[in-house]
Amino acid sequence: MRIAFDVDGVVLRSIDIILDHVSNVTGRKISPADLLKWDLEPLGLNPILLKEAVDYMYSMKSIDPYDGAVDALEKIYEITGMPLLFITGRSDPMSAKRQLESLSWKRSAPEMIVTGGSRDKRVYLRETSAEFIIEDDELHLKDYLSEGVGVGLMLQPWNRFCKAPVTARFNGWFEIEEWLIRNNSLKNNG
């Protein structure tokens, strides 16, 4: 099975960088637990400030990963022997690639494909022949499912009320790794 991984909110703790920037500028202390959706507009923040915060996040050389992400991705790469596939909603996918490559890999960064540029990832899922995506943004989950792509939802504060009938829900990378191995989803990944 060809598996794609979203980047922000799944691998990288990007929201922490964005919210820290917003907090430093506004003096408001906002944490991921305050979010009810991935969109930050409901917090009443200035759209220009939000763009600046996202641009700041894009400019970072590195961003901390979620616990277990690097180990699980290394194991997935080792088992499949295939480049890791990341599909990001970022308008600048190369910033994501730079940040992914900068993670503390045991050896060197595994071979990876990083593509994207829109929150609606259907075109990228088709182009890469991905059959499954691990995602945290609930906006297009039903669209992916209707196109026959399995969806693993990485549970985060901003998607805790998601009602989409996803294929699987994960509380962290250990669960992702276990699920992929248990379901033999890593065989013939390519």
Secondary structure, DSSP 4 states (H G I P E B T S, - for coil): --EEE-SBTTTB-HHHHHHHHHHHHH-----GGG-SSS--GGGT--HHHHHHHHHHHHH-S--PBPTTHHHHHHHHHHHH-S-EEEEE--S-HHHHHHHHHTS--SSSPPPEEEEE-SS--HHHHHHHT-SEEEES-GGGHHHHHHTT-EEEEE--GGGTT-----SEEESSHHHHHHHHHHTTTTTT--
